[in-house]
């Protein structure tokens, strides 16, 4: 069924429908309205126009299907804040391209693929030629085929499953993928030949994608790779931490997201996994930093992004906009920002029109631009988003825990192999 929370916003963020609902417990604050950047702040990588959105020119309708609620609501909040900031940046504060106003409508999938498919169909039926969002991998893998069947542009967001890359001609992504995470993780251990590696993850699309990526990267380098998969609904994670320790791996790669992160790290600490095993995991959103406790400095963190990681002019612009709206840049804020950059570029290349989806696709394929994290490229062959990644150290405990970049890996160092386009 369609999400009960649907609203339409102009690029300025003015609501013409229901107010956004709050996130789950232990999540960040409710979504704050984002203040647009001034017209004079545009830099390299923008594709906007100073023209206003008035007149008789048609409106470009964008549908955002993402986790406004549900276990990944905090990520969805970051994505939305980034999208609004990116739309302001890429249009130079006008909210329009070549006189065509860009208007977006939100639909809450709550992380449920069935709800996402229903929402996508509803938006397409109302004339939306561009869809974006997908906080969860399972959602992206269901929405992508719907976009292809209806010949609409789809730009997936934080969803990391590798299968999204090359899914079909109409599907792109604005975030990183699991293979890029694993390439970053592999950079910590050097020669993997003869090593024993275990993957501890949730048994869902995200977790399975990480297992497949570890096997593809480290397995190909000669490592033996096993996995411990927990049901996404599991709350007692001690049995899975026990299994991970019993496997006695040289490297334990932890791929975890959502509300049970605290319980997982507590279980790993209680089972003393860190004493005998090198643990590598992704550094999640800022609210998760205290969850690692004293073990934080023993963990090797790979990182997609944290606030302040990149030090680029585009990052500064994003951060200023998000902060002015009462938010704070976090791990998936760039995914929303980049999605807006991509949409504006595609529409600008087609003189303010989104009617010819094939032309939108062509405009994005091979496009290289200055993104939040640095130089970013949409690979033409399979629509992978090539981007830098980070090795990160977390120091301090509790509220004092702070990340710092140990090493920035260039886009080509972590690039996934080309995936043949499936459709």
C-alpha positions as MATLAB code, in Angstrom:
seq = 'XXXXXXXXXXXXXXXXXXXXXXXXXXXXXXXXXXXXXXXXXXXXXXXXXXXXXXXXXXXXXXXXXXXXXXXXXXXXXXXXXXXXXXXXXXXXXXXXXXXXXXXXXXXXXXXXXXXXXXXXXXXXXXXXXXXXXXXXXXXXXXXXXXXXXXXXXXXXXXXXXXXXXXXXXXXXXXXXXXXXXXXXXXXXXXXXXXXXXXXXXXXXXXXXXXXXXXXXXXXXXXXXXXXXXXXXXXXXXXXXXXXXXXXXXXXXXXXXXXXXXXXXXXXXXXXXXXXXXXXXXXXXXXXXXXXXXXXXXXXXXXXXXXXXXXXXXXXXXXXXXXXXXXXXXXXXXXXXXXXXXXXXXXXXXXXXXXXXXXXXXXXXXXXXXXXXXXXXXXXXXXXXXXXXXXXXXXXXXXXXXXXXXXXXXXXXXXXXXXXXXXX';
ca = [
       0.000    0.000    0.000;
       1.051    3.562   -0.516;
       2.765    5.337    2.339;
       0.434    7.412    4.425;
       2.953   10.238    4.505;
       3.127   12.081    1.204;
       3.849   15.704    0.600;
       4.884   17.931   -2.214;
       7.598   20.550   -1.831;
       9.016   23.102   -4.117;
      12.800   23.397   -4.211;
      12.589   26.046   -1.537;
      11.242   23.425    0.885;
       7.805   25.025    1.279;
       5.340   22.312    2.247;
       1.964   21.962    0.525;
       0.940   18.765    2.291;
       1.414   16.835    5.491;
       4.398   17.561    7.734;
       7.149   14.954    7.829;
       6.806   12.459   10.644;
       9.561   11.875   13.198;
      12.185    9.117   13.139;
      12.408    6.094   15.488;
      13.773    6.113   19.050;
      17.447    6.902   19.559;
      17.497    8.663   16.229;
      18.473   12.178   15.440;
      16.156   15.155   15.751;
      13.186   15.597   13.415;
      13.820   16.796    9.895;
      14.498   20.522    9.824;
      13.758   22.774    6.866;
      16.910   23.560    4.908;
      17.783   27.139    4.003;
      18.809   27.602    0.388;
      22.226   28.911   -0.541;
      22.459   32.386   -1.992;
      22.605   32.605   -5.778;
      26.199   33.778   -5.740;
      27.619   30.690   -3.986;
      27.669   28.308   -6.980;
      30.996   26.643   -7.763;
      32.369   24.069  -10.161;
      29.989   21.150  -10.610;
      26.805   23.235  -10.483;
      24.457   23.310  -13.439;
      21.816   25.815  -12.441;
      20.436   29.008  -13.875;
      19.552   32.373  -12.450;
      16.185   32.323  -14.184;
      13.144   32.222  -11.964;
      10.646   29.373  -12.012;
       7.741   31.455  -13.235;
       6.144   31.827  -16.646;
       4.515   29.079  -18.689;
       7.439   26.659  -18.627;
       6.578   23.209  -17.319;
       7.619   22.057  -13.856;
      10.119   19.210  -13.464;
       8.557   16.717  -11.058;
      10.886   14.583   -8.937;
       9.692   11.800   -6.653;
      11.683   10.987   -3.504;
      11.010    7.487   -2.156;
      13.068    7.002    0.981;
      12.970    5.994    4.661;
      11.236    8.868    6.390;
      10.331    6.371    9.134;
      11.457    2.867   10.009;
      14.818    1.458   11.137;
      16.813    3.596    8.678;
      14.954    6.851    9.286;
      18.067    8.659   10.550;
      19.758    7.928    7.230;
      16.680    9.105    5.380;
      16.734   12.380    7.293;
      20.347   12.980    6.294;
      19.554   12.161    2.676;
      16.653   14.623    2.557;
      18.685   17.427    4.125;
      21.469   16.788    1.646;
      19.069   16.713   -1.281;
      17.599   20.096   -0.413;
      21.069   21.573    0.059;
      22.250   20.066   -3.225;
      19.246   21.348   -5.117;
      19.909   24.854   -3.851;
      23.608   24.585   -4.691;
      23.152   23.150   -8.176;
      20.463   25.666   -9.167;
      22.345   28.591   -7.612;
      19.540   29.160   -5.135;
      16.774   29.498   -7.731;
      15.167   26.074   -7.505;
      14.847   26.129  -11.293;
      16.694   25.083  -14.429;
      16.308   27.180  -17.586;
      13.157   28.667  -16.099;
      11.661   25.266  -15.211;
      10.929   24.933  -11.521;
      12.057   21.674   -9.914;
       9.420   20.342   -7.553;
       9.787   17.217   -5.448;
       7.241   15.003   -3.728;
       8.188   12.769   -0.799;
       6.935    9.235   -0.224;
       7.861    7.231    2.868;
       8.767    3.590    2.166;
       9.731    2.888    5.822;
      12.397    0.553    4.430;
       9.722   -1.788    3.023;
      10.242   -2.762   -0.661;
       6.508   -3.380   -1.171;
       5.668    0.129    0.052;
       8.441    1.551   -2.112;
       7.144   -0.152   -5.247;
       3.630    1.114   -4.537;
       4.938    4.643   -3.957;
       7.038    4.555   -7.117;
       4.080    3.443   -9.211;
       1.932    6.174   -7.674;
       4.519    8.856   -8.482;
       5.004    7.582  -12.019;
       1.242    7.580  -12.497;
       1.185   11.250  -11.481;
       3.726   12.136  -14.161;
       7.056   12.032  -12.325;
       9.839   11.279  -14.813;
      12.579   11.201  -12.161;
      12.709    9.110   -8.989;
      15.358    9.253   -6.269;
      15.907    7.983   -2.741;
      16.187    4.332   -1.684;
      17.778    4.337    1.743;
      17.636    0.514    1.861;
      19.244   -1.856   -0.651;
      16.190   -4.110   -0.802;
      14.133   -1.107   -1.845;
      16.530   -0.008   -4.582;
      16.582   -3.486   -6.097;
      12.789   -3.416   -6.390;
      12.341    0.188   -7.547;
      15.030   -0.050  -10.247;
      13.076   -2.528  -12.411;
       9.901   -0.446  -12.026;
      11.817    2.579  -13.324;
      13.066    0.591  -16.314;
       9.618   -0.778  -17.128;
       8.201    2.741  -17.155;
      11.269    4.404  -18.687;
      11.840    6.912  -15.896;
      15.186    7.989  -14.441;
      15.988    6.432  -11.054;
      18.867    7.611   -8.855;
      19.327    5.316   -5.862;
      20.704    6.846   -2.643;
      22.426    5.281    0.396;
      21.463    1.742   -0.736;
      24.850    0.030   -1.060;
      24.084   -3.335   -2.692;
      26.431   -3.917   -5.626;
      23.571   -5.296   -7.733;
      22.185   -1.770   -8.080;
      25.171   -0.979  -10.306;
      24.416   -2.173  -13.828;
      20.836   -3.066  -12.853;
      19.432   -1.391  -15.957;
      19.915    1.570  -18.271;
      17.644    3.847  -16.240;
      19.156    3.186  -12.792;
      22.007    5.237  -11.303;
      23.301    5.739   -7.778;
      24.335    8.816   -5.771;
      26.202    6.962   -3.014;
      28.923    4.371   -2.691;
      28.457    0.623   -3.063;
      29.570   -2.363   -0.979;
      32.495   -3.194   -3.257;
      33.988    0.236   -2.537;
      33.604   -0.447    1.187;
      35.408   -3.764    0.845;
      38.210   -2.327   -1.272;
      38.714    0.198    1.509;
      38.662   -2.566    4.137;
      41.177   -4.584    2.121;
      43.588   -1.659    2.251;
      44.027   -2.302    6.001;
      45.388   -5.841    5.782;
      47.773   -5.853    2.836;
      48.366   -9.342    1.434;
      45.218  -11.420    1.993;
      46.656  -14.705    0.717;
      46.169  -17.476    3.261;
      44.222  -15.250    5.662;
      40.970  -16.333    7.273;
      38.216  -13.724    7.028;
      34.732  -13.758    8.580;
      31.880  -11.407    7.748;
      29.372  -10.596   10.493;
      26.268   -9.030    8.961;
      22.493   -8.940    8.877;
      20.800  -11.443    6.595;
      19.314   -8.883    4.225;
      20.245   -7.353    0.872;
      22.853   -5.094    2.472;
      24.484   -7.878    4.480;
      24.436  -10.371    1.639;
      25.972   -7.782   -0.681;
      28.825   -7.287    1.776;
      29.473  -11.032    2.009;
      29.540  -11.261   -1.780;
      31.859   -8.260   -2.019;
      34.295   -9.632    0.579;
      34.436  -12.921   -1.301;
      34.938  -11.084   -4.589;
      37.760   -8.889   -3.264;
      39.569  -10.782   -0.496;
      38.586  -14.236   -1.707;
      40.087  -13.405   -5.090;
      43.301  -12.436   -3.291;
      43.575  -15.852   -1.667;
      41.687  -15.398    1.606;
      39.212  -17.942    2.958;
      35.920  -16.148    3.573;
      33.095  -17.345    5.846;
      30.041  -15.500    7.120;
      27.868  -15.185   10.210;
      24.456  -13.788    9.264;
      21.859  -12.636   11.788;
      18.146  -12.101   11.045;
      17.452   -8.357   10.726;
      14.798   -8.722   13.442;
      17.214  -10.270   15.973;
      17.697   -8.284   19.171;
      19.763  -10.779   21.176;
      23.009  -10.757   19.234;
      25.183  -12.667   21.687;
      24.863  -15.968   19.757;
      26.164  -14.317   16.606;
      29.045  -12.617   18.406;
      29.908  -16.019   19.882;
      29.910  -17.601   16.415;
      32.174  -14.842   15.110;
      34.702  -15.438   17.881;
      34.538  -19.218   17.471;
      35.454  -18.858   13.792;
      38.852  -17.476   14.923;
      39.344  -15.277   11.857;
      42.421  -13.186   11.169;
      40.005  -10.439   10.134;
      36.406   -9.907   11.183;
      34.553   -7.596    8.837;
      31.371   -6.221   10.423;
      28.657   -4.869    8.121;
      25.769   -3.583   10.224;
      23.157   -0.834   10.064;
      20.138    0.314   12.027;
      18.748    0.244   15.552;
      20.577   -2.856   16.814;
      24.100   -1.499   16.349;
      24.486   -0.793   20.063;
      23.448   -4.333   20.975;
      25.905   -5.757   18.456;
      28.946   -3.892   19.750;
      27.955   -4.660   23.326;
      27.816   -8.356   22.451;
      31.195   -8.261   20.691;
      32.741   -6.517   23.688;
      31.247   -9.017   26.095;
      32.591  -11.900   24.014;
      36.049  -10.275   23.978;
      36.288  -10.572   20.204;
      38.708   -7.638   19.979;
      41.360   -9.414   22.030;
      42.204  -11.974   19.349;
      40.904  -10.599   16.057;
      41.510   -7.559   13.884;
      38.093   -5.971   13.424;
      37.262   -3.769   10.454;
      33.925   -2.037   10.064;
      32.358    0.996    8.474;
      32.078    4.127   10.569;
      28.365    4.844   10.746;
      26.468    8.031   11.566;
      27.735   10.347   14.296;
      25.129    9.172   16.808;
      26.760    5.730   16.731;
      30.245    6.851   17.783;
      29.673    6.371   21.535;
      28.416    2.820   20.924;
      31.913    1.456   20.330;
      33.080    2.349   23.826;
      36.715    1.644   24.796;
      37.038   -0.755   21.828;
      36.798    2.143   19.355;
      40.543    2.719   19.210;
      41.106   -0.996   18.469;
      38.871   -0.953   15.389;
      40.006   -0.124   11.880;
      37.291    2.003   10.327;
      36.513    2.357    6.658;
      34.342    5.340    5.902;
      32.086    6.638    3.163;
      31.841   10.068    4.776;
      31.658   11.964    8.060;
      31.138   15.680    8.561;
      34.392   17.460    7.713;
      36.096   14.426    6.146;
      36.639   15.820    2.663;
      37.711   19.449    3.087;
      36.360   20.457   -0.324;
      34.607   23.699   -1.318;
      31.490   21.691   -2.210;
      31.493   20.071    1.221;
      31.723   23.517    2.811;
      28.733   24.727    0.800;
      26.709   21.656    1.759;
      27.595   21.989    5.424;
      26.707   25.679    5.544;
      23.316   25.011    3.972;
      22.471   22.031    6.175;
      23.628   23.854    9.314;
      21.580   26.925    8.433;
      18.533   24.668    8.269;
      19.182   23.321   11.770;
      20.805   20.047   10.698;
      24.297   18.634   10.724;
      26.149   16.916    7.888;
      26.558   13.187    8.457;
      27.349    9.956    6.658;
      24.578   10.044    4.040;
      24.090   13.786    3.631;
      26.328   13.729    0.516;
      24.138   11.049   -1.094;
      21.179   13.417   -1.182;
      23.363   16.330   -2.245;
      24.892   14.325   -5.100;
      21.475   13.095   -6.253;
      20.354   16.707   -6.621;
      23.520   17.589   -8.532;
      22.899   14.703  -10.917;
      19.251   15.572  -11.472;
      19.978   19.234  -12.125;
      22.794   18.379  -14.534;
      20.624   15.944  -16.503;
      17.746   18.415  -16.717;
      20.049   21.327  -17.583;
      21.620   19.297  -20.399;
      18.109   18.915  -21.806;
      17.215   22.615  -21.550;
      14.997   22.277  -18.490;
      13.008   19.275  -19.703;
      12.698   15.836  -18.118;
      10.426   14.394  -20.806;
      13.104   12.519  -22.775;
      14.415    9.988  -20.261;
      16.936    8.552  -22.722;
      18.453   12.022  -23.025;
      18.638   12.328  -19.233;
      20.482    9.005  -19.082;
      22.886   10.076  -21.818;
      23.647   13.336  -19.980;
      24.692   11.449  -16.849;
      26.740    8.670  -18.415;
      30.420    9.552  -18.140;
      29.751   12.829  -16.319;
      32.606   13.882  -14.030;
      32.058   16.662  -11.503;
      33.218   18.232   -8.253;
      31.257   16.494   -5.521;
      31.211   16.747   -1.748;
      34.004   14.158   -1.390;
      36.059   15.399   -4.330;
      36.165   14.532   -8.011;
      33.303   12.152   -8.756;
      32.451   10.298  -11.964;
      29.389    8.449  -13.216;
      30.901    5.505  -15.067;
      29.187    5.214  -18.432;
      29.405    1.432  -18.751;
      27.414    0.470  -15.643;
      26.543    3.720  -13.803;
      28.846    3.030  -10.843;
      29.659    6.243   -8.963;
      33.445    6.495   -8.708;
      34.482    8.492   -5.646;
      37.125    8.730   -2.902;
      36.816    6.682    0.301;
      38.436    7.097    3.720;
      40.413    5.176    6.332;
      39.359    6.652    9.664;
      40.450    6.541   13.289;
      37.985    7.103   16.138;
      39.444    8.501   19.339;
      37.823    9.265   22.651;
      34.839    7.571   24.220;
      31.218    8.432   24.792;
      30.190   11.926   23.752;
      33.875   12.819   23.282;
      34.418   10.280   20.473;
      35.688   12.022   17.319;
      36.716   10.696   13.888;
      39.755   11.772   11.910;
      40.917   10.792    8.429;
      44.003    8.585    8.428;
      44.125    8.180    4.660;
      42.043    9.190    1.650;
      41.817    6.525   -1.042;
      41.442    7.893   -4.570;
      38.402    6.928   -6.614;
      40.384    4.576   -8.847;
      41.896    2.764   -5.838;
      38.472    1.589   -4.685;
      36.644    1.404   -8.022;
      34.480   -1.690   -8.483;
      34.949   -3.838  -11.590;
      32.713   -2.976  -14.526;
      29.386   -4.787  -14.341;
      27.694   -5.682  -17.656;
      24.452   -3.735  -17.930;
      21.598   -6.134  -17.177;
      18.868   -4.292  -19.003;
];
